[in-house]
Amino acid sequence: MAKIHHQLGAQCLAEAVGTFMLVFFGVGAVHAAVISGAQSGLWQVAIVWGVCIMLAIYAVGGISGAHINPAITLAFAVWGRFPWSRVGPYLVAQLFGAMLAASVLFVLWQPWIAEREQIKGVTRGQPGSEITAMCYGEYFPNPGGLAGGDGKLDIEQLTAQRGRVPESLACFAEFLGTFILALVVFALTDDRNHGAPPSGLAPVFIGLTIAALISVLAPLTQAGFNPARDFGPRVVAYCCGWKSIAIPGPSPTGFFTVYILSPIAGAIAGGGFFQKLIAPALVVRKTE
């Protein structure tokens, strides 16, 4: 029993470390793009996300499986590829890693954030401050285009922009993105899939999948696909002065329906699509 508890402890530590890496590098790239204009386009942010996910999987995958995403953990459990007894500890570890990384980023970037808020004429915690809060939690549509430049923020323009992506469309975008992600993860980690790349290359293709999805969906929802990635940094933002702009945000239910429920539903559906409709054909092909 002691050995089992030690193993679970090591796995949870690995999940916390992996999620820390994901958020530190990925959300850090968002900070660099939004606050300092360090990235020249969406693809640069997307590929950083892809690389950091790849590195996190390589770093801790041999210990915990590198779920680093509550939606993936729940999908694996629902479809019998992960024990339910470990779901709770994994989710706590993932959320802890995400919050710790966001806290470190806030310490590093706070002076730059305050300067950007002064330039844009916004007060943290007041309407408009989502242009800096977006470095932590996510918003739909992506307000990043209004964060750059040296002019004052046009609140009316920000308000008008929100109508372009209603909550229902944002939910669908997050559902679809996580559906595709889970489908790829399930396919690349199934030993029966002889068309998959060698297992040592699976993290590369999972990372590239994330990068491709961000390139398509980030203008709509910032492309979360991971409840820990959104909620952990969002809690940190709430505690660091953004208050209701962080939780619940401009939409009373959007942070929950779009960035927590939709990714979980998408991952379960994507995993089930592979398990029930594609994987059986792999078995047939192998025995022919």
C-alpha positions as CSV (number, residue, x, y, z in Angstrom):
1,M,0.0,0.0,0.0
2,A,2.8,2.4,0.8
3,K,4.4,1.7,-2.6
4,I,1.0,2.6,-4.3
5,H,0.7,5.8,-2.4
6,H,4.3,6.7,-3.2
7,Q,3.7,6.0,-6.9
8,L,0.5,8.1,-6.9
9,G,2.4,10.9,-5.2
10,A,5.1,10.8,-7.8
11,Q,2.5,10.8,-10.6
12,C,0.7,13.8,-9.1
13,L,4.0,15.7,-8.7
14,A,4.7,14.9,-12.4
15,E,1.3,16.2,-13.4
16,A,1.9,19.4,-11.5
17,V,5.3,19.9,-13.0
18,G,4.0,19.1,-16.5
19,T,1.1,21.5,-16.2
20,F,3.5,24.2,-14.7
21,M,5.6,23.9,-17.8
22,L,2.6,24.1,-20.1
23,V,1.3,27.2,-18.4
24,F,4.6,28.9,-17.8
25,F,5.8,28.7,-21.4
26,G,2.4,28.9,-23.1
27,V,0.7,31.6,-21.0
28,G,4.2,33.2,-20.8
29,A,4.1,33.5,-24.6
30,V,0.7,35.2,-24.4
31,H,2.2,37.7,-21.9
32,A,5.1,38.4,-24.2
33,A,2.7,38.9,-27.2
34,V,0.1,41.0,-25.4
35,I,2.2,43.1,-23.0
36,S,5.4,43.7,-24.9
37,G,4.5,42.8,-28.5
38,A,7.4,40.3,-28.6
39,Q,5.6,37.9,-30.9
40,S,5.0,39.0,-34.5
41,G,1.9,36.9,-35.2
42,L,-0.4,34.2,-33.9
43,W,1.7,31.4,-35.3
44,Q,4.6,32.3,-33.0
45,V,2.4,32.0,-30.0
46,A,0.8,28.8,-31.3
47,I,4.2,27.1,-32.0
48,V,5.4,28.0,-28.5
49,W,2.3,26.3,-27.1
50,G,3.1,23.2,-29.3
51,V,6.7,23.1,-28.2
52,C,5.9,23.5,-24.5
53,I,3.4,20.7,-24.6
54,M,5.8,18.5,-26.4
55,L,8.5,19.2,-23.8
56,A,6.1,18.7,-20.9
57,I,5.1,15.3,-22.2
58,Y,8.7,14.3,-22.7
59,A,9.6,15.4,-19.2
60,V,6.9,13.7,-17.2
61,G,5.1,11.3,-19.6
62,G,7.1,8.3,-18.4
63,I,5.9,8.9,-14.8
64,S,2.3,10.1,-15.1
65,G,1.3,9.7,-18.7
66,A,1.5,13.5,-19.0
67,H,-2.3,14.2,-19.2
68,I,-1.6,17.8,-18.0
69,N,-5.2,18.6,-18.8
70,P,-8.3,17.7,-16.7
71,A,-10.4,17.1,-19.9
72,I,-7.9,14.5,-21.1
73,T,-7.8,12.8,-17.7
74,L,-11.6,12.6,-17.5
75,A,-11.8,11.3,-21.1
76,F,-9.3,8.6,-20.4
77,A,-11.3,7.6,-17.2
78,V,-14.6,7.6,-19.0
79,W,-13.4,5.3,-21.7
80,G,-11.5,2.9,-19.4
81,R,-8.0,4.0,-20.0
82,F,-7.3,5.5,-16.6
83,P,-8.5,4.5,-13.1
84,W,-11.2,6.7,-11.6
85,S,-9.4,6.5,-8.2
86,R,-6.6,8.7,-9.6
87,V,-8.8,11.3,-11.3
88,G,-9.2,13.5,-8.3
89,P,-5.6,13.7,-7.3
90,Y,-4.6,14.3,-10.9
91,L,-7.0,17.2,-11.3
92,V,-5.8,18.8,-8.1
93,A,-2.2,18.4,-9.2
94,Q,-2.9,19.9,-12.6
95,L,-4.8,22.9,-11.1
96,F,-2.0,23.5,-8.6
97,G,0.7,23.5,-11.3
98,A,-1.3,25.9,-13.4
99,M,-1.9,28.3,-10.5
100,L,1.8,28.2,-9.5
101,A,3.0,29.0,-13.0
102,A,0.5,31.8,-13.3
103,S,1.7,33.2,-10.0
104,V,5.3,33.1,-11.1
105,L,4.4,34.9,-14.4
106,F,2.5,37.6,-12.5
107,V,5.6,38.3,-10.3
108,L,7.8,38.5,-13.4
109,W,5.5,40.6,-15.6
110,Q,3.6,42.8,-13.0
111,P,5.6,46.0,-13.8
112,W,5.0,45.5,-17.6
113,I,1.3,44.8,-17.1
114,A,0.9,47.9,-14.9
115,E,2.6,50.0,-17.6
116,R,0.4,48.5,-20.4
117,E,-2.7,49.3,-18.3
118,Q,-1.5,52.9,-17.9
119,I,-0.8,53.3,-21.6
120,K,-4.2,51.9,-22.6
121,G,-6.0,53.9,-19.9
122,V,-7.7,51.0,-18.1
123,T,-8.0,50.3,-14.4
124,R,-7.5,46.7,-13.3
125,G,-10.7,45.1,-12.2
126,Q,-12.8,47.6,-14.3
127,P,-14.4,47.1,-17.7
128,G,-11.6,47.1,-20.4
129,S,-9.0,45.4,-18.1
130,E,-9.7,42.1,-19.8
131,I,-7.1,43.2,-22.4
132,T,-4.5,42.4,-19.7
133,A,-6.5,39.8,-17.8
134,M,-6.4,37.8,-21.0
135,C,-2.8,37.0,-20.2
136,Y,-4.3,34.6,-17.6
137,G,-7.9,33.5,-18.1
138,E,-9.4,33.4,-21.6
139,Y,-12.0,35.6,-23.3
140,F,-14.3,35.4,-26.3
141,P,-13.7,36.8,-28.8
142,N,-10.0,37.2,-28.2
143,P,-9.4,40.9,-27.1
144,G,-5.7,40.8,-28.0
145,G,-6.1,43.0,-31.0
146,L,-7.1,45.9,-28.8
147,A,-4.3,45.5,-26.4
148,G,-1.5,46.7,-28.6
149,G,-0.5,50.2,-29.7
150,D,-0.1,53.3,-27.6
151,G,-3.6,54.7,-27.9
152,K,-6.3,54.6,-25.2
153,L,-8.6,51.6,-25.2
154,D,-12.0,52.3,-26.9
155,I,-14.4,50.6,-24.6
156,E,-17.2,50.9,-27.1
157,Q,-15.1,49.0,-29.7
158,L,-14.4,46.3,-27.1
159,T,-18.1,46.0,-26.3
160,A,-19.1,45.8,-30.0
161,Q,-16.5,43.1,-30.5
162,R,-18.1,40.8,-28.0
163,G,-21.1,40.4,-30.2
164,R,-19.1,38.7,-32.9
165,V,-18.7,35.5,-30.9
166,P,-21.8,34.6,-28.8
167,E,-21.4,32.1,-25.9
168,S,-23.0,29.3,-27.9
169,L,-20.4,29.7,-30.7
170,A,-17.5,29.9,-28.3
171,C,-18.7,26.7,-26.6
172,F,-18.8,25.0,-30.0
173,A,-15.3,26.2,-30.8
174,E,-13.9,24.9,-27.5
175,F,-15.8,21.6,-27.9
176,L,-14.6,21.0,-31.4
177,G,-11.0,21.9,-30.6
178,T,-10.8,19.6,-27.6
179,F,-12.7,16.9,-29.6
180,I,-9.9,16.9,-32.2
181,L,-7.2,17.1,-29.6
182,A,-8.6,14.1,-27.7
183,L,-9.1,12.1,-30.9
184,V,-5.4,12.6,-31.8
185,V,-4.2,11.8,-28.3
186,F,-6.3,8.6,-28.2
187,A,-5.1,7.6,-31.6
188,L,-1.4,8.3,-31.0
189,T,-1.4,6.4,-27.6
190,D,-3.2,3.3,-28.8
191,D,-0.7,0.4,-29.3
192,R,-3.0,-1.1,-32.0
193,N,-2.6,1.9,-34.3
194,H,0.2,0.8,-36.5
195,G,-0.2,3.9,-38.6
196,A,0.8,6.2,-35.7
197,P,4.4,7.5,-35.5
198,P,6.8,5.7,-33.1
199,S,5.7,6.3,-29.5
200,G,8.8,8.6,-29.0
201,L,7.4,11.0,-31.6
202,A,3.9,11.1,-30.3
203,P,4.5,14.2,-28.2
204,V,5.8,16.1,-31.3
205,F,2.5,15.4,-33.1
206,I,0.4,16.2,-30.1
207,G,2.2,19.5,-29.8
208,L,1.7,20.2,-33.5
209,T,-2.0,19.4,-33.2
210,I,-2.3,22.1,-30.5
211,A,-0.4,24.6,-32.6
212,A,-2.6,24.0,-35.6
213,L,-5.8,24.3,-33.5
214,I,-4.6,27.5,-31.9
215,S,-3.9,28.9,-35.3
216,V,-7.5,28.4,-36.3
217,L,-9.5,29.0,-33.1
218,A,-7.5,31.4,-31.0
219,P,-9.0,34.5,-32.6
220,L,-12.4,33.3,-31.4
221,T,-11.8,32.0,-27.9
222,Q,-8.0,32.2,-27.3
223,A,-8.1,28.4,-27.8
224,G,-8.1,26.9,-24.3
225,F,-9.0,23.2,-24.6
226,N,-7.8,22.7,-21.0
227,P,-9.8,23.6,-17.9
228,A,-6.7,23.8,-15.7
229,R,-4.9,26.1,-18.2
230,D,-7.8,28.5,-18.0
231,F,-9.2,28.3,-14.4
232,G,-5.9,28.2,-12.6
233,P,-4.5,31.4,-14.1
234,R,-8.0,32.9,-13.9
235,V,-8.0,32.4,-10.1
236,V,-4.6,34.0,-9.9
237,A,-5.9,37.0,-11.9
238,Y,-8.9,37.3,-9.6
239,C,-6.6,37.4,-6.5
240,C,-4.2,39.9,-8.2
241,G,-6.8,42.6,-8.7
242,W,-8.9,41.8,-11.8
243,K,-11.7,40.5,-9.5
244,S,-15.0,40.2,-11.5
245,I,-13.2,40.8,-14.8
246,A,-11.5,37.5,-14.2
247,I,-14.3,35.6,-12.5
248,P,-16.9,35.4,-13.9
249,G,-15.7,37.8,-16.6
250,P,-17.9,39.8,-19.0
251,S,-20.2,36.8,-19.5
252,P,-21.7,35.6,-16.2
253,T,-21.5,31.9,-17.3
254,G,-19.0,32.0,-20.1
255,F,-15.9,31.1,-18.2
256,F,-17.6,27.9,-16.9
257,T,-19.6,26.8,-20.0
258,V,-16.9,27.7,-22.6
259,Y,-13.6,26.9,-20.8
260,I,-14.6,24.1,-18.4
261,L,-17.7,22.3,-19.6
262,S,-17.1,22.4,-23.3
263,P,-13.5,21.1,-23.2
264,I,-14.5,18.3,-20.9
265,A,-17.4,17.4,-23.2
266,G,-15.3,17.7,-26.3
267,A,-12.5,15.5,-24.9
268,I,-15.0,12.8,-23.8
269,A,-16.7,12.9,-27.2
270,G,-13.4,12.8,-29.1
271,G,-12.0,9.9,-27.1
272,G,-15.3,8.0,-27.5
273,F,-15.3,8.7,-31.3
274,F,-11.9,7.0,-31.5
275,Q,-12.7,4.2,-29.0
276,K,-16.0,3.2,-30.4
277,L,-15.9,4.0,-34.1
278,I,-12.2,3.9,-35.1
279,A,-10.4,1.6,-32.7
280,P,-12.5,-1.5,-33.5
281,A,-11.3,-1.3,-37.1
282,L,-7.7,-1.4,-35.9
283,V,-8.5,-4.8,-34.2
284,V,-10.1,-6.2,-37.4
285,R,-7.2,-5.0,-39.6
286,K,-4.6,-6.6,-37.2
287,T,-6.3,-10.0,-37.3
288,E,-6.8,-10.1,-41.1
